[in-house]
Amino acid sequence: WQKLAPLALIFFCATFNHTLLVNLKDAIMVTSGGAETLPFLASCVVLPASLGFFVLYGRILDLHLPRSSSFALTVAPLLAVYAGFAAFLYPAADILHPHGFVAKFAPLLPIGLHGLLKVVENWTFSLFFCVAELWGAVVISVLFWTLANEVCTVKEAKTIYPLMGIAANVALVAAGNFMKANSELSCLRVLVATVMALTAVIFGAEVFVERRIAVDSHIDPAAGIKKKKAKLSDAVAVLRSSPMIFALSLMVISYGVGHRLFEFAWKGQLRMLYPSAMAYQGVLADVSIATGYVTIALMVSGRFIFQYLGWATAAFITPTVLMLFGGAFFLFTLSGNPATAKWAVLAGAVTQVFARSSKFSLFDPAKEMAYIQMSRAEKRQGKAAVDLI
């Protein structure tokens, strides 16, 4: 319990924040610029920003600061953007956005690039989208899971990971209901203030782990690690140096690309039925609530899946679910019949719920268990290279 309680609290708060930020960024960006902006945001904005944060995180590790100080330095830029967007950029968006930019340049470019023009025209929304997207990669994938992997042994992880995951999925349900209660975008400042407050709770739990748990762990937190300056070439070298890290990177990239392609298509269909930001955000909140309930059920059974069916079965379930349910969504979409639009959106919602719930409950814990037996240097360098890429 001494390990489970603070880790579960961190996971709860980080997931609550992630749910708020993801639903906010989608509701704002998709309803203003359309789903056609999403591929350009992912490839031209989020990807470079992720690589930049990988470099920043590596430089912070080079400072050999206490874990809590490294956490604060890493998260501070994200919080600054969230606060600035809610307080200044969003209220002044009509003044700051170059209206007419798309109309001026659209005739000069192929129609497939019009989404990129909308990304530029709605630049404040694009900035928030990008930094909100980084929360999951930076805070959950790297900072939280690195902490959990260094504190827990392999034996403890088989019990603790599924249980603390339940707390994260209670957060999905709670965040979904919280967003429905604050569905007006005028409540943006309330939502961002909530993110800031829960981040402070995460920091407090991080300090507790650093002072009370890490010293008794099987990992010596004071053991220094000499690192080279973080470079993008180092990330590639890490992937090439370890077959296990390379295989994990293929798992993560394959799921990420497949799920992204599905999300682009589903969110485009969703906008057709729910064009207003408030209605769109309400649907995403319902999906988050359903995802939380389903994931909790899978988390409870996840312990038995890992113990009796094995690691490979647990890791294989998520891509199978995405393939089967996603296939049903695309069949409805490609039929071209307007009468099936609602069925396509419903099938997409079911795909989103089960693909994300199986990822949270089985795929992610399976991936993280693979890191535990690595050295501390491999854990930190490998996770930063795999999860951010």
BALOBA-1460 file (C-alpha; in Angstrom, 3 decimals):
// residues 389
<rec num="1" residu="w" x="0.000" y="0.000" z="0.000"/>
<rec num="2" residu="q" x="2.901" y="2.370" z="0.645"/>
<rec num="3" residu="k" x="3.771" y="2.139" z="-3.047"/>
<rec num="4" residu="l" x="0.295" y="1.617" z="-4.464"/>
<rec num="5" residu="a" x="-1.365" y="4.630" z="-2.807"/>
<rec num="6" residu="p" x="0.935" y="7.426" z="-4.090"/>
<rec num="7" residu="l" x="1.349" y="5.823" z="-7.522"/>
<rec num="8" residu="a" x="-2.421" y="5.412" z="-7.863"/>
<rec num="9" residu="l" x="-2.936" y="9.045" z="-6.811"/>
<rec num="10" residu="i" x="-0.437" y="10.276" z="-9.403"/>
<rec num="11" residu="f" x="-2.001" y="8.097" z="-12.104"/>
<rec num="12" residu="f" x="-5.505" y="9.301" z="-11.170"/>
<rec num="13" residu="c" x="-4.599" y="12.985" z="-11.337"/>
<rec num="14" residu="a" x="-2.501" y="12.634" z="-14.501"/>
<rec num="15" residu="t" x="-5.274" y="10.724" z="-16.288"/>
<rec num="16" residu="f" x="-7.956" y="13.173" z="-15.105"/>
<rec num="17" residu="n" x="-5.899" y="16.032" z="-16.550"/>
<rec num="18" residu="h" x="-5.223" y="14.089" z="-19.733"/>
<rec num="19" residu="t" x="-8.932" y="13.445" z="-20.285"/>
<rec num="20" residu="l" x="-9.810" y="17.117" z="-19.794"/>
<rec num="21" residu="l" x="-7.045" y="18.294" z="-22.115"/>
<rec num="22" residu="v" x="-7.686" y="15.743" z="-24.879"/>
<rec num="23" residu="n" x="-11.421" y="16.412" z="-25.003"/>
<rec num="24" residu="l" x="-10.879" y="20.180" z="-24.856"/>
<rec num="25" residu="k" x="-8.316" y="20.261" z="-27.656"/>
<rec num="26" residu="d" x="-10.459" y="18.094" z="-29.927"/>
<rec num="27" residu="a" x="-13.649" y="20.046" z="-29.278"/>
<rec num="28" residu="i" x="-11.935" y="23.378" z="-29.938"/>
<rec num="29" residu="m" x="-9.865" y="22.375" z="-32.963"/>
<rec num="30" residu="v" x="-12.175" y="20.009" z="-34.824"/>
<rec num="31" residu="t" x="-15.233" y="22.272" z="-34.592"/>
<rec num="32" residu="s" x="-13.244" y="25.336" z="-35.681"/>
<rec num="33" residu="g" x="-10.893" y="23.915" z="-38.299"/>
<rec num="34" residu="g" x="-12.375" y="20.510" z="-39.123"/>
<rec num="35" residu="a" x="-11.029" y="16.984" z="-38.805"/>
<rec num="36" residu="e" x="-8.847" y="17.598" z="-41.873"/>
<rec num="37" residu="t" x="-6.500" y="19.578" z="-39.600"/>
<rec num="38" residu="l" x="-5.692" y="16.547" z="-37.426"/>
<rec num="39" residu="p" x="-3.156" y="14.809" z="-39.726"/>
<rec num="40" residu="f" x="-1.246" y="18.073" z="-40.183"/>
<rec num="41" residu="l" x="-1.306" y="18.806" z="-36.471"/>
<rec num="42" residu="a" x="0.024" y="15.329" z="-35.704"/>
<rec num="43" residu="s" x="2.798" y="15.361" z="-38.313"/>
<rec num="44" residu="c" x="3.795" y="19.024" z="-38.614"/>
<rec num="45" residu="v" x="3.194" y="20.311" z="-35.082"/>
<rec num="46" residu="v" x="2.946" y="17.551" z="-32.468"/>
<rec num="47" residu="l" x="5.774" y="15.386" z="-33.841"/>
<rec num="48" residu="p" x="8.415" y="18.166" z="-33.893"/>
<rec num="49" residu="a" x="7.244" y="19.323" z="-30.467"/>
<rec num="50" residu="s" x="7.560" y="15.768" z="-29.107"/>
<rec num="51" residu="l" x="11.097" y="15.481" z="-30.446"/>
<rec num="52" residu="g" x="11.929" y="18.854" z="-28.936"/>
<rec num="53" residu="f" x="10.603" y="17.733" z="-25.574"/>
<rec num="54" residu="f" x="12.698" y="14.576" z="-25.809"/>
<rec num="55" residu="v" x="15.780" y="16.787" z="-26.138"/>
<rec num="56" residu="l" x="14.619" y="19.016" z="-23.264"/>
<rec num="57" residu="y" x="13.966" y="16.013" z="-21.030"/>
<rec num="58" residu="g" x="17.411" y="14.624" z="-21.785"/>
<rec num="59" residu="r" x="19.022" y="17.935" z="-20.880"/>
<rec num="60" residu="i" x="17.080" y="18.047" z="-17.615"/>
<rec num="61" residu="l" x="18.289" y="14.534" z="-16.745"/>
<rec num="62" residu="d" x="21.849" y="15.690" z="-17.414"/>
<rec num="63" residu="l" x="21.479" y="18.175" z="-14.548"/>
<rec num="64" residu="h" x="21.231" y="15.259" z="-12.052"/>
<rec num="65" residu="l" x="18.519" y="17.050" z="-10.081"/>
<rec num="66" residu="p" x="16.202" y="15.377" z="-7.549"/>
<rec num="67" residu="r" x="13.292" y="13.604" z="-9.210"/>
<rec num="68" residu="s" x="10.746" y="16.174" z="-8.023"/>
<rec num="69" residu="s" x="12.817" y="19.047" z="-9.415"/>
<rec num="70" residu="s" x="13.132" y="17.294" z="-12.781"/>
<rec num="71" residu="f" x="9.369" y="16.800" z="-12.800"/>
<rec num="72" residu="a" x="8.732" y="20.485" z="-12.086"/>
<rec num="73" residu="l" x="11.123" y="21.672" z="-14.803"/>
<rec num="74" residu="t" x="9.606" y="19.299" z="-17.360"/>
<rec num="75" residu="v" x="5.966" y="20.125" z="-16.644"/>
<rec num="76" residu="a" x="6.310" y="23.894" z="-16.101"/>
<rec num="77" residu="p" x="6.338" y="24.804" z="-19.837"/>
<rec num="78" residu="l" x="3.132" y="22.825" z="-20.405"/>
<rec num="79" residu="l" x="1.336" y="24.516" z="-17.523"/>
<rec num="80" residu="a" x="2.483" y="27.944" z="-18.705"/>
<rec num="81" residu="v" x="0.893" y="27.383" z="-22.119"/>
<rec num="82" residu="y" x="-2.359" y="26.030" z="-20.634"/>
<rec num="83" residu="a" x="-2.678" y="29.041" z="-18.329"/>
<rec num="84" residu="g" x="-1.761" y="31.527" z="-21.051"/>
<rec num="85" residu="f" x="-4.256" y="30.010" z="-23.473"/>
<rec num="86" residu="a" x="-7.141" y="30.101" z="-21.000"/>
<rec num="87" residu="a" x="-6.369" y="33.585" z="-19.690"/>
<rec num="88" residu="f" x="-5.288" y="35.435" z="-22.836"/>
<rec num="89" residu="l" x="-5.125" y="33.537" z="-26.138"/>
<rec num="90" residu="y" x="-8.586" y="31.940" z="-26.235"/>
<rec num="91" residu="p" x="-10.520" y="35.101" z="-25.274"/>
<rec num="92" residu="a" x="-8.561" y="37.065" z="-27.908"/>
<rec num="93" residu="a" x="-8.674" y="34.388" z="-30.621"/>
<rec num="94" residu="d" x="-10.864" y="36.449" z="-32.977"/>
<rec num="95" residu="i" x="-8.295" y="39.241" z="-32.885"/>
<rec num="96" residu="l" x="-5.192" y="37.044" z="-33.065"/>
<rec num="97" residu="h" x="-6.299" y="34.709" z="-35.867"/>
<rec num="98" residu="p" x="-5.546" y="35.915" z="-39.419"/>
<rec num="99" residu="h" x="-9.073" y="35.595" z="-40.783"/>
<rec num="100" residu="g" x="-9.164" y="35.176" z="-44.541"/>
<rec num="101" residu="f" x="-5.836" y="33.330" z="-44.605"/>
<rec num="102" residu="v" x="-7.424" y="30.120" z="-45.896"/>
<rec num="103" residu="a" x="-9.539" y="31.941" z="-48.484"/>
<rec num="104" residu="k" x="-6.472" y="33.799" z="-49.758"/>
<rec num="105" residu="f" x="-4.140" y="30.845" z="-50.190"/>
<rec num="106" residu="a" x="-6.547" y="27.930" z="-50.784"/>
<rec num="107" residu="p" x="-6.729" y="28.516" z="-54.585"/>
<rec num="108" residu="l" x="-2.934" y="28.215" z="-54.763"/>
<rec num="109" residu="l" x="-2.715" y="24.806" z="-53.074"/>
<rec num="110" residu="p" x="-4.191" y="21.338" z="-53.674"/>
<rec num="111" residu="i" x="-7.357" y="20.661" z="-51.692"/>
<rec num="112" residu="g" x="-5.515" y="18.081" z="-49.631"/>
<rec num="113" residu="l" x="-3.373" y="20.840" z="-48.099"/>
<rec num="114" residu="h" x="-6.272" y="23.054" z="-47.034"/>
<rec num="115" residu="g" x="-6.163" y="21.465" z="-43.590"/>
<rec num="116" residu="l" x="-2.633" y="22.836" z="-43.148"/>
<rec num="117" residu="l" x="-3.885" y="26.334" z="-43.956"/>
<rec num="118" residu="k" x="-6.550" y="25.970" z="-41.267"/>
<rec num="119" residu="v" x="-3.879" y="24.933" z="-38.775"/>
<rec num="120" residu="v" x="-2.059" y="28.203" z="-39.472"/>
<rec num="121" residu="e" x="-5.206" y="30.346" z="-39.472"/>
<rec num="122" residu="n" x="-6.302" y="28.929" z="-36.090"/>
<rec num="123" residu="w" x="-2.782" y="29.104" z="-34.680"/>
<rec num="124" residu="t" x="-3.741" y="29.662" z="-31.030"/>
<rec num="125" residu="f" x="-5.995" y="26.594" z="-31.113"/>
<rec num="126" residu="s" x="-3.209" y="24.639" z="-32.830"/>
<rec num="127" residu="l" x="-0.754" y="25.662" z="-30.108"/>
<rec num="128" residu="f" x="-3.097" y="24.488" z="-27.366"/>
<rec num="129" residu="f" x="-3.812" y="21.254" z="-29.273"/>
<rec num="130" residu="c" x="-0.101" y="20.520" z="-29.533"/>
<rec num="131" residu="v" x="0.772" y="21.199" z="-25.900"/>
<rec num="132" residu="a" x="-2.325" y="19.362" z="-24.650"/>
<rec num="133" residu="e" x="-1.252" y="16.376" z="-26.745"/>
<rec num="134" residu="l" x="2.154" y="16.414" z="-25.064"/>
<rec num="135" residu="w" x="0.664" y="15.854" z="-21.604"/>
<rec num="136" residu="g" x="0.050" y="12.154" z="-22.203"/>
<rec num="137" residu="a" x="3.467" y="11.518" z="-23.749"/>
<rec num="138" residu="v" x="5.468" y="13.555" z="-21.249"/>
<rec num="139" residu="v" x="3.670" y="13.195" z="-17.919"/>
<rec num="140" residu="i" x="2.095" y="9.741" z="-18.212"/>
<rec num="141" residu="s" x="4.271" y="7.783" z="-20.638"/>
<rec num="142" residu="v" x="7.661" y="9.102" z="-19.521"/>
<rec num="143" residu="l" x="7.518" y="10.721" z="-16.073"/>
<rec num="144" residu="f" x="4.923" y="8.518" z="-14.387"/>
<rec num="145" residu="w" x="5.872" y="5.163" z="-15.867"/>
<rec num="146" residu="t" x="9.588" y="5.773" z="-15.327"/>
<rec num="147" residu="l" x="8.823" y="6.411" z="-11.660"/>
<rec num="148" residu="a" x="6.623" y="3.317" z="-11.376"/>
<rec num="149" residu="n" x="9.162" y="1.083" z="-13.107"/>
<rec num="150" residu="e" x="11.974" y="2.209" z="-10.818"/>
<rec num="151" residu="v" x="9.946" y="1.805" z="-7.624"/>
<rec num="152" residu="c" x="8.273" y="-1.567" z="-8.329"/>
<rec num="153" residu="t" x="9.832" y="-4.982" z="-8.767"/>
<rec num="154" residu="v" x="8.608" y="-7.392" z="-11.456"/>
<rec num="155" residu="k" x="6.685" y="-9.398" z="-8.853"/>
<rec num="156" residu="e" x="5.049" y="-6.277" z="-7.407"/>
<rec num="157" residu="a" x="4.164" y="-4.937" z="-10.847"/>
<rec num="158" residu="k" x="1.942" y="-7.913" z="-11.681"/>
<rec num="159" residu="t" x="-0.289" y="-6.943" z="-8.763"/>
<rec num="160" residu="i" x="0.226" y="-3.186" z="-8.440"/>
<rec num="161" residu="y" x="-0.036" y="-2.156" z="-12.102"/>
<rec num="162" residu="p" x="-3.554" y="-3.512" z="-12.727"/>
<rec num="163" residu="l" x="-4.764" y="-2.146" z="-9.380"/>
<rec num="164" residu="m" x="-3.340" y="1.341" z="-9.735"/>
<rec num="165" residu="g" x="-4.700" y="1.341" z="-13.279"/>
<rec num="166" residu="i" x="-8.194" y="1.109" z="-11.817"/>
<rec num="167" residu="a" x="-7.600" y="4.506" z="-10.184"/>
<rec num="168" residu="a" x="-6.678" y="5.954" z="-13.564"/>
<rec num="169" residu="n" x="-9.884" y="4.705" z="-15.103"/>
<rec num="170" residu="v" x="-11.991" y="5.976" z="-12.248"/>
<rec num="171" residu="a" x="-10.394" y="9.268" z="-13.299"/>
<rec num="172" residu="l" x="-11.733" y="8.765" z="-16.843"/>
<rec num="173" residu="v" x="-15.275" y="8.439" z="-15.511"/>
<rec num="174" residu="a" x="-14.853" y="11.347" z="-13.097"/>
<rec num="175" residu="a" x="-13.311" y="13.600" z="-15.741"/>
<rec num="176" residu="g" x="-16.044" y="12.765" z="-18.242"/>
<rec num="177" residu="n" x="-18.757" y="13.701" z="-15.758"/>
<rec num="178" residu="f" x="-16.832" y="16.811" z="-14.718"/>
<rec num="179" residu="m" x="-16.676" y="17.941" z="-18.344"/>
<rec num="180" residu="k" x="-20.391" y="17.348" z="-18.851"/>
<rec num="181" residu="a" x="-21.042" y="19.558" z="-15.820"/>
<rec num="182" residu="n" x="-18.768" y="22.220" z="-17.336"/>
<rec num="183" residu="s" x="-19.652" y="21.693" z="-20.995"/>
<rec num="184" residu="e" x="-19.688" y="25.367" z="-21.969"/>
<rec num="185" residu="l" x="-16.378" y="26.484" z="-23.439"/>
<rec num="186" residu="s" x="-16.795" y="29.571" z="-21.247"/>
<rec num="187" residu="c" x="-15.797" y="27.191" z="-18.427"/>
<rec num="188" residu="l" x="-12.363" y="26.786" z="-20.038"/>
<rec num="189" residu="r" x="-10.668" y="28.654" z="-17.200"/>
<rec num="190" residu="v" x="-12.304" y="26.354" z="-14.645"/>
<rec num="191" residu="l" x="-11.061" y="23.275" z="-16.494"/>
<rec num="192" residu="v" x="-7.519" y="24.626" z="-16.851"/>
<rec num="193" residu="a" x="-7.473" y="25.687" z="-13.184"/>
<rec num="194" residu="t" x="-8.431" y="22.104" z="-12.325"/>
<rec num="195" residu="v" x="-5.487" y="20.847" z="-14.375"/>
<rec num="196" residu="m" x="-3.147" y="23.179" z="-12.483"/>
<rec num="197" residu="a" x="-4.489" y="22.114" z="-9.076"/>
<rec num="198" residu="l" x="-4.204" y="18.389" z="-9.814"/>
<rec num="199" residu="t" x="-0.674" y="18.897" z="-11.122"/>
<rec num="200" residu="a" x="0.207" y="20.337" z="-7.715"/>
<rec num="201" residu="v" x="-1.196" y="17.158" z="-6.139"/>
<rec num="202" residu="i" x="0.948" y="15.065" z="-8.501"/>
<rec num="203" residu="f" x="4.015" y="17.048" z="-7.458"/>
<rec num="204" residu="g" x="3.251" y="16.457" z="-3.780"/>
<rec num="205" residu="a" x="2.897" y="12.707" z="-4.337"/>
<rec num="206" residu="e" x="6.134" y="12.741" z="-6.347"/>
<rec num="207" residu="v" x="7.955" y="14.347" z="-3.410"/>
<rec num="208" residu="f" x="6.485" y="11.720" z="-1.062"/>
<rec num="209" residu="v" x="7.728" y="8.886" z="-3.288"/>
<rec num="210" residu="e" x="11.149" y="10.507" z="-3.566"/>
<rec num="211" residu="r" x="11.543" y="10.874" z="0.207"/>
<rec num="212" residu="r" x="9.692" y="7.864" z="1.609"/>
<rec num="213" residu="i" x="9.730" y="5.069" z="-0.961"/>
<rec num="214" residu="a" x="12.604" y="5.347" z="-3.411"/>
<rec num="215" residu="v" x="15.218" y="5.006" z="-0.663"/>
<rec num="216" residu="d" x="13.777" y="1.625" z="0.306"/>
<rec num="217" residu="s" x="13.315" y="0.420" z="-3.262"/>
<rec num="218" residu="h" x="15.427" y="-2.097" z="-5.109"/>
<rec num="219" residu="i" x="16.701" y="0.876" z="-7.137"/>
<rec num="220" residu="d" x="19.157" y="3.309" z="-5.578"/>
<rec num="221" residu="p" x="17.920" y="6.781" z="-6.562"/>
<rec num="222" residu="a" x="21.247" y="8.344" z="-5.676"/>
<rec num="223" residu="a" x="23.151" y="6.210" z="-8.135"/>
<rec num="224" residu="g" x="24.477" y="8.628" z="-10.702"/>
<rec num="225" residu="i" x="24.307" y="7.859" z="-14.378"/>
<rec num="226" residu="k" x="26.627" y="9.503" z="-16.811"/>
<rec num="227" residu="k" x="24.765" y="10.586" z="-19.880"/>
<rec num="228" residu="k" x="25.780" y="12.177" z="-23.122"/>
<rec num="229" residu="k" x="24.049" y="15.315" z="-24.246"/>
<rec num="230" residu="a" x="20.642" y="14.419" z="-25.628"/>
<rec num="231" residu="k" x="20.566" y="14.349" z="-29.410"/>
<rec num="232" residu="l" x="18.066" y="12.925" z="-31.864"/>
<rec num="233" residu="s" x="20.804" y="10.598" z="-33.085"/>
<rec num="234" residu="d" x="21.019" y="9.241" z="-29.535"/>
<rec num="235" residu="a" x="17.352" y="8.245" z="-29.677"/>
<rec num="236" residu="v" x="17.955" y="6.289" z="-32.880"/>
<rec num="237" residu="a" x="21.061" y="4.729" z="-31.352"/>
<rec num="238" residu="v" x="19.058" y="3.591" z="-28.318"/>
<rec num="239" residu="l" x="16.484" y="1.907" z="-30.567"/>
<rec num="240" residu="r" x="19.191" y="0.191" z="-32.597"/>
<rec num="241" residu="s" x="21.246" y="-0.917" z="-29.605"/>
<rec num="242" residu="s" x="18.529" y="-2.997" z="-27.921"/>
<rec num="243" residu="p" x="16.325" y="-5.515" z="-29.787"/>
<rec num="244" residu="m" x="13.771" y="-5.337" z="-26.957"/>
<rec num="245" residu="i" x="13.512" y="-1.546" z="-27.081"/>
<rec num="246" residu="f" x="13.268" y="-1.690" z="-30.878"/>
<rec num="247" residu="a" x="10.458" y="-4.262" z="-30.659"/>
<rec num="248" residu="l" x="8.646" y="-2.111" z="-28.098"/>
<rec num="249" residu="s" x="8.994" y="0.872" z="-30.423"/>
<rec num="250" residu="l" x="7.363" y="-1.109" z="-33.247"/>
<rec num="251" residu="m" x="4.459" y="-2.012" z="-30.939"/>
<rec num="252" residu="v" x="3.937" y="1.584" z="-29.866"/>
<rec num="253" residu="i" x="4.316" y="3.084" z="-33.345"/>
<rec num="254" residu="s" x="2.029" y="0.506" z="-34.970"/>
<rec num="255" residu="y" x="-0.721" y="1.057" z="-32.428"/>
<rec num="256" residu="g" x="-0.251" y="4.813" z="-32.576"/>
<rec num="257" residu="v" x="-0.483" y="5.021" z="-36.366"/>
<rec num="258" residu="g" x="-3.432" y="2.623" z="-36.593"/>
<rec num="259" residu="h" x="-5.388" y="4.347" z="-33.855"/>
<rec num="260" residu="r" x="-4.599" y="7.807" z="-35.242"/>
<rec num="261" residu="l" x="-5.879" y="6.908" z="-38.696"/>
<rec num="262" residu="f" x="-9.082" y="5.601" z="-37.165"/>
<rec num="263" residu="e" x="-9.502" y="8.710" z="-34.989"/>
<rec num="264" residu="f" x="-9.067" y="11.069" z="-37.940"/>
<rec num="265" residu="a" x="-11.879" y="9.320" z="-39.806"/>
<rec num="266" residu="w" x="-14.173" y="8.944" z="-36.788"/>
<rec num="267" residu="k" x="-13.831" y="12.536" z="-35.612"/>
<rec num="268" residu="g" x="-14.637" y="13.735" z="-39.122"/>
<rec num="269" residu="q" x="-17.850" y="11.697" z="-39.079"/>
<rec num="270" residu="l" x="-18.592" y="12.913" z="-35.548"/>
<rec num="271" residu="r" x="-18.339" y="16.560" z="-36.557"/>
<rec num="272" residu="m" x="-20.929" y="16.034" z="-39.294"/>
<rec num="273" residu="l" x="-23.510" y="14.954" z="-36.704"/>
<rec num="274" residu="y" x="-22.382" y="17.272" z="-33.887"/>
<rec num="275" residu="p" x="-21.086" y="20.513" z="-35.454"/>
<rec num="276" residu="s" x="-21.162" y="22.664" z="-32.293"/>
<rec num="277" residu="a" x="-18.247" y="22.578" z="-29.852"/>
<rec num="278" residu="m" x="-20.538" y="22.001" z="-26.853"/>
<rec num="279" residu="a" x="-22.333" y="19.010" z="-28.433"/>
<rec num="280" residu="y" x="-19.054" y="17.596" z="-29.738"/>
<rec num="281" residu="q" x="-17.434" y="17.891" z="-26.313"/>
<rec num="282" residu="g" x="-20.465" y="16.207" z="-24.734"/>
<rec num="283" residu="v" x="-20.069" y="13.146" z="-26.963"/>
<rec num="284" residu="l" x="-16.364" y="12.921" z="-26.151"/>
<rec num="285" residu="a" x="-17.215" y="13.122" z="-22.447"/>
<rec num="286" residu="d" x="-19.670" y="10.218" z="-22.832"/>
<rec num="287" residu="v" x="-16.989" y="8.197" z="-24.622"/>
<rec num="288" residu="s" x="-14.534" y="8.927" z="-21.793"/>
<rec num="289" residu="i" x="-17.060" y="7.765" z="-19.198"/>
<rec num="290" residu="a" x="-17.763" y="4.538" z="-21.103"/>
<rec num="291" residu="t" x="-14.037" y="3.969" z="-21.601"/>
<rec num="292" residu="g" x="-13.477" y="4.310" z="-17.878"/>
<rec num="293" residu="y" x="-16.132" y="1.756" z="-16.969"/>
<rec num="294" residu="v" x="-14.964" y="-0.784" z="-19.568"/>
<rec num="295" residu="t" x="-11.326" y="-0.324" z="-18.611"/>
<rec num="296" residu="i" x="-12.077" y="-0.864" z="-14.929"/>
<rec num="297" residu="a" x="-13.718" y="-4.168" z="-15.833"/>
<rec num="298" residu="l" x="-10.706" y="-5.145" z="-17.944"/>
<rec num="299" residu="m" x="-8.318" y="-4.028" z="-15.214"/>
<rec num="300" residu="v" x="-9.995" y="-6.373" z="-12.748"/>
<rec num="301" residu="s" x="-9.635" y="-9.259" z="-15.185"/>
<rec num="302" residu="g" x="-6.193" y="-8.091" z="-16.350"/>
<rec num="303" residu="r" x="-4.456" y="-9.557" z="-13.338"/>
<rec num="304" residu="f" x="-5.767" y="-13.015" z="-14.226"/>
<rec num="305" residu="i" x="-4.973" y="-12.556" z="-17.937"/>
<rec num="306" residu="f" x="-1.326" y="-11.780" z="-17.143"/>
<rec num="307" residu="q" x="-0.996" y="-14.562" z="-14.579"/>
<rec num="308" residu="y" x="-2.787" y="-17.390" z="-16.406"/>
<rec num="309" residu="l" x="-2.717" y="-16.510" z="-20.132"/>
<rec num="310" residu="g" x="0.655" y="-14.814" z="-20.207"/>
<rec num="311" residu="w" x="2.254" y="-11.591" z="-21.383"/>
<rec num="312" residu="a" x="1.922" y="-12.322" z="-25.112"/>
<rec num="313" residu="t" x="-1.847" y="-12.879" z="-24.933"/>
<rec num="314" residu="a" x="-2.335" y="-9.671" z="-22.968"/>
<rec num="315" residu="a" x="-0.301" y="-7.674" z="-25.488"/>
<rec num="316" residu="f" x="-2.099" y="-9.263" z="-28.478"/>
<rec num="317" residu="i" x="-5.649" y="-8.384" z="-27.371"/>
<rec num="318" residu="t" x="-5.450" y="-4.641" z="-28.122"/>
<rec num="319" residu="p" x="-4.433" y="-4.817" z="-31.814"/>
<rec num="320" residu="t" x="-7.048" y="-7.529" z="-32.338"/>
<rec num="321" residu="v" x="-9.786" y="-5.341" z="-30.850"/>
<rec num="322" residu="l" x="-8.728" y="-2.345" z="-32.948"/>
<rec num="323" residu="m" x="-8.725" y="-4.430" z="-36.122"/>
<rec num="324" residu="l" x="-12.165" y="-5.999" z="-35.583"/>
<rec num="325" residu="f" x="-14.128" y="-3.004" z="-34.276"/>
<rec num="326" residu="g" x="-12.297" y="-0.549" z="-36.524"/>
<rec num="327" residu="g" x="-13.111" y="-2.718" z="-39.510"/>
<rec num="328" residu="a" x="-16.818" y="-2.486" z="-38.688"/>
<rec num="329" residu="f" x="-16.579" y="1.320" z="-38.498"/>
<rec num="330" residu="f" x="-14.921" y="1.601" z="-41.902"/>
<rec num="331" residu="l" x="-17.469" y="-0.748" z="-43.474"/>
<rec num="332" residu="f" x="-20.282" y="1.609" z="-42.414"/>
<rec num="333" residu="t" x="-18.298" y="4.666" z="-43.503"/>
<rec num="334" residu="l" x="-17.300" y="3.329" z="-46.914"/>
<rec num="335" residu="s" x="-20.856" y="2.284" z="-47.749"/>
<rec num="336" residu="g" x="-21.517" y="5.898" z="-48.738"/>
<rec num="337" residu="n" x="-25.114" y="5.704" z="-47.512"/>
<rec num="338" residu="p" x="-26.144" y="8.814" z="-45.489"/>
<rec num="339" residu="a" x="-28.607" y="6.644" z="-43.567"/>
<rec num="340" residu="t" x="-25.690" y="4.729" z="-42.056"/>
<rec num="341" residu="a" x="-23.902" y="7.868" z="-40.786"/>
<rec num="342" residu="k" x="-25.269" y="7.445" z="-37.269"/>
<rec num="343" residu="w" x="-24.325" y="3.775" z="-37.289"/>
<rec num="344" residu="a" x="-20.814" y="4.697" z="-38.424"/>
<rec num="345" residu="v" x="-20.452" y="7.188" z="-35.568"/>
<rec num="346" residu="l" x="-21.802" y="4.621" z="-33.093"/>
<rec num="347" residu="a" x="-19.440" y="1.929" z="-34.395"/>
<rec num="348" residu="g" x="-16.603" y="4.432" z="-34.142"/>
<rec num="349" residu="a" x="-17.523" y="5.257" z="-30.557"/>
<rec num="350" residu="v" x="-17.532" y="1.553" z="-29.664"/>
<rec num="351" residu="t" x="-14.151" y="1.160" z="-31.382"/>
<rec num="352" residu="q" x="-12.754" y="4.108" z="-29.456"/>
<rec num="353" residu="v" x="-14.025" y="2.761" z="-26.141"/>
<rec num="354" residu="f" x="-12.736" y="-0.783" z="-26.558"/>
<rec num="355" residu="a" x="-9.466" y="0.136" z="-28.314"/>
<rec num="356" residu="r" x="-8.541" y="2.623" z="-25.594"/>
<rec num="357" residu="s" x="-9.769" y="0.476" z="-22.703"/>
<rec num="358" residu="s" x="-7.801" y="-2.570" z="-23.843"/>
<rec num="359" residu="k" x="-4.752" y="-0.364" z="-24.390"/>
<rec num="360" residu="f" x="-4.951" y="1.141" z="-20.914"/>
<rec num="361" residu="s" x="-5.663" y="-2.135" z="-19.139"/>
<rec num="362" residu="l" x="-3.521" y="-4.627" z="-21.077"/>
<rec num="363" residu="f" x="-1.288" y="-3.104" z="-23.763"/>
<rec num="364" residu="d" x="0.319" y="-0.380" z="-21.625"/>
<rec num="365" residu="p" x="0.977" y="-2.573" z="-18.555"/>
<rec num="366" residu="a" x="2.447" y="-5.267" z="-20.820"/>
<rec num="367" residu="k" x="4.728" y="-2.698" z="-22.422"/>
<rec num="368" residu="e" x="5.810" y="-1.280" z="-19.079"/>
<rec num="369" residu="m" x="6.547" y="-4.720" z="-17.619"/>
<rec num="370" residu="a" x="9.125" y="-5.216" z="-20.362"/>
<rec num="371" residu="y" x="11.086" y="-2.228" z="-19.066"/>
<rec num="372" residu="i" x="11.359" y="-3.440" z="-15.477"/>
<rec num="373" residu="q" x="14.139" y="-5.946" z="-16.095"/>
<rec num="374" residu="m" x="16.275" y="-3.368" z="-17.929"/>
<rec num="375" residu="s" x="18.971" y="-1.277" z="-16.303"/>
<rec num="376" residu="r" x="18.037" y="2.165" z="-15.008"/>
<rec num="377" residu="a" x="19.810" y="3.816" z="-17.959"/>
<rec num="378" residu="e" x="17.921" y="1.626" z="-20.451"/>
<rec num="379" residu="k" x="14.616" y="2.432" z="-18.743"/>
<rec num="380" residu="r" x="15.058" y="6.180" z="-18.931"/>
<rec num="381" residu="q" x="16.673" y="6.380" z="-22.353"/>
<rec num="382" residu="g" x="14.497" y="3.653" z="-23.849"/>
<rec num="383" residu="k" x="11.212" y="5.090" z="-22.579"/>
<rec num="384" residu="a" x="12.044" y="8.593" z="-23.730"/>
<rec num="385" residu="a" x="13.009" y="7.315" z="-27.179"/>
<rec num="386" residu="v" x="10.061" y="4.914" z="-27.592"/>
<rec num="387" residu="d" x="7.179" y="6.810" z="-26.032"/>
<rec num="388" residu="l" x="7.899" y="10.246" z="-27.440"/>
<rec num="389" residu="i" x="8.635" y="8.898" z="-30.930"/>
